[in-house]
Amino acid sequence: MSTIDWIVLFGTLGTIAAYGVYKTYKQNSLDSYLRGKNSMNWWTIGLSIMATQASAITFLSTPGQAYEDGMRFIQFYFGLPLAMIIISVSFIPIYYKLKVYTAYEYLENRFDLKTRTLAALLFIIQRGLGAGITIYAPAIILSTLLGWNLTWTNVLIGTLVIAYTVSGGTEAVSITQKQQMAVMMGGMILAGIIVIQMLPISFQEALHVAGSMDKLNIVNFEFDLADRYNIWSGMTAAVFLFLGYFGTDQSQVQRYLSGQTLSQSRMGLIMNGFLKIPMQFVILFIGVMVFVFYQFFQPPVVFNKVQTEKLRESQYAGEFEKLEENYTANFEESKASYMKMLDAINENDKESERIIKSELKFLKEEQKEIRDEVKELIVTNDPVAETRDTDYVFMRFVMDNLPTGIIGLLFAVIFSAAMSSSASELNSLGSTSTIDLYKRSIKKDASDIHYLKSSKFFTAFWGVGAILFATYASLFENLIQAVNLLGSLFYGTILGIFIVGFFMKWVKGKAVFIGALASEALIFIIHFRNGIGLFDFVWNIGFLWYNAIGCLSVMLFAAIIQIFVKK
């Protein structure tokens, strides 16, 4: 990057972190530290909720997801507005009535201490690991692209977040997320405008190209339990995930518990429900436009440049060079076919258009085979090398093609997103550790100042833990799927406990506690199963369904156990 890019990057990050510390460093009570003095208006809450969910993974992985798989990932969010309405009606009024610091305080009022502690521990395990992935995900991509040391990249992101989160608590997280959201969405929209302007064809023709390769496949009505992204999973299984995440995950609950009133909190949550889908649509569409761009300007055979450079210097350099020549020939043939297809569309020649589309799909299959051969060479040269490169697509495009200054801004987008979501996670981990574990079960009668200090200590502790986890983590198949998978393993069970508490008044603490343990065991059995023969159809389901299975199984197990307890 140029000097201007570095100035833009570090100037943006430093300004946001310094602003957060300056505005909130005088926190002097536990209530102000954990609930931000209940001073947040609805649009600050809405932006904070969106920024918490929109981690760096969103901006790194989502465009690559669209490049590889088209727009169908948007279906994952179709159930979000419904989930926000349910939470606004059922969850938030109870939290406000009880004046809780954390969501899990309610569970002791409704059930008992062991159920509250179990839910808090499940959250801490899930969110503690999630915080590590939230830091690690951008760090591994950025360290590769910028040539930085991975460990020091983790430390940089983590230290910036710890500085203002420990200093100002919930209020610092919320006010910095407004600036971070402005940087994130402003940078992405600017990148989208630039990529469309760089296309050598008209916008309408770009849509034809994307459509011909099935990249605009927004809605899929085919019912398939193994398919993660279709209309059915989006409107059912994903609703359970959103109910669990926004209704019971302290990183989100803490955002709207800081609202001035119940109405302000509800409006902030509803704002998120109806703006999140357009936001994801924009990010996915940018990924599709990057795909169109690379149909007319040759893309790298593998987007992770570090791996291809290692291959070029290895004993397999000759084989790699031949594959690159084949890849170039394939690209030139595809590019010519696209131009012919656009001519056929302009002349309304349906038959020629159909034939050329068929040829293009064959060429794309051939291109995929060449890429797979290159990836096999990479692994042969270095058995521990990472060959999945969809998370590198967008930032590789940015570094290779966007103008000076904009590159620094787009890197600031990724770092800002990492900071915003990590800050919420550390803030919630600190509050849950203090309120649900330390204050409730370890040191019950200390002063308010003592608990304020302990909350800051636990926030810093989890920040250091997240950095350490990030340092020793390994890359998943796709970063955005990794985060959703991790949440799906736990959210269903936690949500089930709350649903039993809200709607199954006759079920008591012992039954729901045993039911939750059984449900979590079931989810892990399903996930780590080895389906054989006739049982394949039972196990082969997408991980989004874990949320529904976890929630419903807690309800079922708890009901059955309660009947036996009564007898």
N, C-alpha and C positions, 0 to 999 in steps of 0.2 A: 504494500500500500504506500501511497505518497505521504509526505509530511502533513498535508492538509487532512487526509483521511485519519491519520493518527490523532491530530488535534480535535477533529470532530468526534472521534470515538471517545477519547479520554475526557474531553471537555464535557460531553453529554453525561457520561457516567459519574464523573466527579461532582458535577453540579447537582445532580439528583440526590446523590448520597449526602452531600454537604447540606443541601436544603432540608432533608429529612432530619438530620441531627440538629440543625439550627432551630427548627420550628418546634421541636418536641423534647429537647434535652432536660427540661425542668419538671419532668414527671415526678410527683412526690407522693403518690398514693397508689395502692393496688388497683382501685377502681378505675382511675384515669389511665393506668398503664394497660389494663386488660380490656376495658370497654371504651377507651378514648373519651371519657367524660360524657358519653352519649351525645356527642356534638355533631355527628355526621348527617348531612342531608341526603335525600334519596339518590341524587345523581352521583354523588361521591361514593355512596354505597354500591350503586350499580357498576360504576367504573372499577371499583375495588374488587368486586366479585368477578368481573370479566377478566381483570388483570391477574387475579389469583389463578384462574383456570388457564389463561393464555400464557403458558410457559414458553420458554425458548423452543421447546419441542414442537409447539404449534407452528412456529414460523420456520423452523428448519425442516421438519418432517412432512407437514401437510402439503407444501408445494411438490415435494418429491413423491408423495402419495398420489397426487393428481397426475403428475408426469407419468407415473407407472400404471395407475389403475383408473384414471379418470375422476369424474366428479362424484361418484357414488358414495364416497365417504360422508357427504353432506347428510345422508339419510340417518346417520348416527345421531344427529341433533334434532330430528323432527319431533321427538317426544319431549324436548326440553321445555317449551311453553306450558304443556300440561303439568309437568313435574313442578314448575315454579308456582302454578296456581294452587296445586295440592298443598305444597309447603306453606304458602302464604295463608291458606285457610286453616290448616291443621297443626302445623309445627310452631310457627312463629308466635301465635297468641299464647301458647303454653310456656314457651321460653320467657316471654315478657312478663306473664303473670307471676312466675316463680322468681323473676329477677336473677337468673342464673349467670355465672361467669362462663360456664361451659355447658354443652348439650348434655353431658353425662351426669350432671347433678340431678337432672330430672329423674334418672333411672333409680337413684337411691330413694327418692320420694315415692316413686311408684312401686318399686320392687324391694331391693335391699342393697347393702354395700357391696356384696360380692358381684352382683350383676353390673353395678356401676363400674367397679374396678375392671371387670372382664371387658366391657365395651371400651373403656379408656385404654386398656392395654392393647386391644386389637387395633384401635386407632393409632396408637403410638408406634406399634410395629409397622403398620402399613405406611403411615405418613413419614416415619423416620427413614424407611427405605426409599420412599418416594422423593424425599428431600435430597437424598444422595443422587438419585437418577436425574432430578431436576437440575442439579449442578453439573453432573457428569455429562449429560447429553450434549449441551452446547460446548462444554470444555473439550471433548474429544474431537468434535468437528472443527472448532475454531483453532485448536492447537495444531491440527493437521493442515488447515488452510493457511495459517499465519506462520507455521514453523516454530510454534512455541512449545515449551516443555509442558506436557499434560498436567503434571502435578502442580506446577506453578500457576497454570490457568485455573485449575480447581481452587487453589488458594486465593487467587485474585477475586474471583466471583464470590466465593464464600466470605472472604474478609469484608468486602464492600457491604454485603448484606448484613453480616453480623454487626457492623459498626452502627448503622442507623436503627436496626431492629431492636438491639439491646438497649440503645439509648432512649428511644421514644415509644416502643411498644406498638400497640394497635393503631394509635393515631399516626405515628411515623409511617407505618405500612400503608395506611389508607391515603395520606396526602401525597406520598411519593408515587403511588400507583396512578394518580391522575396524570402526572408528568410522563410516567412510563407509557401509559396507554396512548398519549398524544404522540410520543416518539414512535411507538410500535406501528400504530395504524397509519400515521402520516408517512412514515418510511415505506411501508408496504404498498400503499396506494400510489405513491410516487414511483416505486419500482414497476408497478403494473402499468402505469401510463407510459413509462419509458420503453418497456418491452413491446407494447403495442405499436408505439411509434417506430421502433426499430425493425418491425416486420416488413419484408419486401413486397407484401401483398396487402390488400385492403382488409379492414376488420371483418367484413362480411365473408370474404374468402377464407380468412383465418378460422372462422366458425365452421365453414364447410370442411376444412382440413381436419379440425378437431373432431367434428362429427363423423367423418369417414373412418377414423381410427377409434371410434367408440369412447372418446374422452369426455363427451357431454352426456353420458348415461347417468342422469341425476337420480331417477327413480327406477327401482327394480321391484316388481310385484311378485316375483317367483319366491315361493316359500321354501326355505332351505335352512335347517337348524345349524348346518356347518358354515353357512355364509355369515360373516360378521356384519356385513353392511347391506341390508335390504330394508324395504319399508316396514316389514313385520318386526324385525329386530329393533329398528329405530323407534317404533311406536309402542313396543312392549318391553323387551329386555333392557333397552337403553333408559326407559323411564325409571326402572328400578335402580339403575346405576345413578341417575341424576337425583332421585329421591334420597339415595344413600349419601351421595357426595354433598349436595347442597343442604340436605336436611339434617345430617348427623355428623358430617366431617367438621371438626372444630375449626379448620382453616377457613371454611366458608361461613360457618355459623358465627364465628367471631367478627366477621365483616358486618353482618346485619344486626348483631347485638349492640353495636356501637351507634345505632341510629337514634335520632332525636326522639322519635315516637314510633309506635307500632306501624302507623300508616307509612312513615318514611321508609322503614325497613321493607315493608311489603312492596312499595313502589320501586325500590332499588332492585329487589329480586325479580319483579315482573319486567323491569327494564332489561335485565340480563337475559331473560327468557326470550324476548322479542328482538334483541339486537345481536345475539350470539350467532343465529343462523345466517343473517346477512354478512357478518364478519367472516365466518368460516367460508361462505360462498366466495367472497372476494379473494381470500387466500388461496382457495382451491383453483379459482379461475386464473389467478396469476400463474399457478403451476401449469395449467393447461396451455396458457399463452407461451410459457417457456418451452413447452413441448413443441408447439407450432414453430417457434423460432428455430429450434434445432432440426426442423425438417428442411430448412433452407440454408442453414449455416451449420457445418459439420460439428457434431458434439464429440467430446472425448469418448473413446471406446469404453473407458471406465472413469467415473467422475472423481474417484479418489486418486488424485494425481500422485500422491506419495507412493502408492502401490505400483502404479505404472512406471514411475521413474526407477524404482528398485528393479523392476522387471527388465527395463531397458539396459540396466548395467549388469545384468546377470548372464549366465550361460544360455539362457532361453531367449536372448535378445533377438536372434534370427527368426525364431518361430513367432515371436511377438510382432516383429516387423511385417512378416507375411500376413498375419491376421489383420494388422492395421491396414495393409494394402487392400485386402478383401473388404474390410469395413468401409474404406473410402469408396471403392467401386460400388458397393451396395448403396451407400449414401447418394452418390451421383445418379444412380439409376432411380432411386426413390424420389429424389428431387425432380427429375424429369417427368416421372409419372404423376407427381402432384400437379405440375404445371399443365400436363395433358388433361388431368381430371378437372381442373378449374376451367379450362377451355370448353370441355364437354358440358360442364354445368352452365356456363355462360351461353352456350348454343342450345341448351335444353336437350342434349342428346343423352337420354336416359340409359340406352343400351351400352354406349361407350363408357359412360360413368360407372355403370355396374361392373363392367369388365376390368376397368382400371382399378377400382376399389379392391377387387379380388386380387389383382396383381400386387397391389400395395400391401395387403395383408400377408401375402406370401413373402414379400421382401422384408417385412417386419419380423416374420418368423426366422428368416435367414439371419437378419441382424442380431436377433436374440441369441441364436446359436453361436455366432461369432463372439459375442460378449461372454457367453458361458465358457467358451474355450479359453478366452483370455483369463477369466477368473480361475479356471482350473490351473492354468500356468502360474498364476500368482500364488496359489496354494502350494503347488509343486515346488516353487522357489522358496516359499516361506510358509510352512504348515500352519502357523498361528496367525497368518495375515487375515485381515477383515476384508471380505469381498462385496458385502452388501453395501451399495453406494447410493441408494435413493435419498438418504439424508444429506448427501453432499450436492445434490443436483442444483438447488436454488443458489446457495452461496458460491458454488463454482461458476454459475452463470453470472452472478454479481461481480466476482473478481475479474472474470475474463472480458466482460462486455460493458459494464456501467462506467459512467464518467467519474473523475476524481471528485471527492467530497461525498458523492452519493454512496460510494463503497463504504466509507467510514460511517455514514449514517445507517446503512443496513447492518453493519456489524454492531452498531450501538443498539439497533432494534433487538438483535439476538441477546446481547448482554442485558439490556433493560428487561426483557421478558424473563430471563433467568433470575434476575434480581427480584422482580415483582412477585413471582410465584414462590420463590425460595423464602422471601421475607414472611409471607403469609404462613407458610409451613412451619418455620422456626418459631414464629409468634404463637401459633396454636399449640405446638409441642411444648413450649415453655409454660403456657397457661394450663394445659391439661396435666402436665407433670406436677405443677405446683398445687392446683386446686383439687384435682381428683386423686392424687397419690400422696404427695408430701404433706399438704395441709390436712387432708382427711384421715390418713392412716399412719403417718410417721410423727409429725410435730403439729399437734392440734391447737395449741393455745399460745402461739407466738404473736408478736405485734404485727401491725399492718406493714410497717417498714421492713420487718424481717421477711415477710412474704413477697414484698416488692423486690427485695434483693435476691431472694431465691428464684423468683420468676425470671429475672435478668440472667441469673447464673444458669438456669436450665435452658434458656434461649441460646446462650453462648455455647453451652455443653452440646446441645443438639446441632448447632452450627458446625462445631469442630467435628462432631460425629459424621455429619453429612459430607464434609470435605474428605474425611478418611474413607468413608464408603465409596465416594466418587473416585478416589484415587485407585481403589482396588476393584472397581466394578468392571463388567464386560459388556460389550455392545450387544443389544438385542436385535432381532430381525428388523424391526422398525421401531424407532423411539416412541412415536405416538401410540403405537400398539402396546409397547412395553408398559407405559404408564396406565393405559386403560386395563391391561391385564392385571397389574398389581392391585389396582383398585377393585376390580371385579372379584378377586380372591377373598376380599374382606367386607366390602360394602354391603353385600346381600345379608350377611349374618347380623351386622350392626343395625341395618335398617329393619330386619325382622324383629329384633329386640324392641325397637321403638314402636313398630306397628302393633305388636302385642300389647305394649304399654298403653298406647292411645285407644285401641279399639277392642281389645279382648280383656275387659275389666275383671273377669272371673279367674284369669290365669295369674298365679302368684310367682314370687321370685325364684323359688327352688326349681319349678318346672321350666321357666324361661332360661335359667342359667344352664341346666342340663341340655335343653333343646338347642341352645346356641352352640355349645361345645359339639354336640352331635352334628349340627348343620355345618360347622366349619370343617369337621372331619370329612363329611360327605363331599364338600367342595374340593378338598385336597385329593380325595380318592378319585374324583372325576377328572381333575386336572392331570394327575400323575398316573392315570390308568394305562393299562395295556389291553385294549379291547381285542378280543379273540372271537373269530367266527361269528356266531349269531349275536354276540353282544356288541359288535362294532356300531350298529345303529344307535345304541344307547349312549355310547361314549362320544361319538363324533359330533360334537356340538361346538359352536363358537363360544368364546369366553364371555361375551356379553350376556349370555343366558345364565352364567353363574350368579349374577345379581338376582334374577328372578328365582332361581332354584334356592339360593341361600335364604332369601327372605321368606318364601313360602314354606320351606322346610322347617325354619324356626317356628313359624306359626303352627304347623302341623305337629311337630315333635312336642312343643310346649303344651298344646291342647291335649294330646294323648297322655303325656306324663302327668298333667294336672288331674286327669280323670283317675289315674292309678293312685296318685298321692291322696286324693279324696277317699278312695276306697280303703 
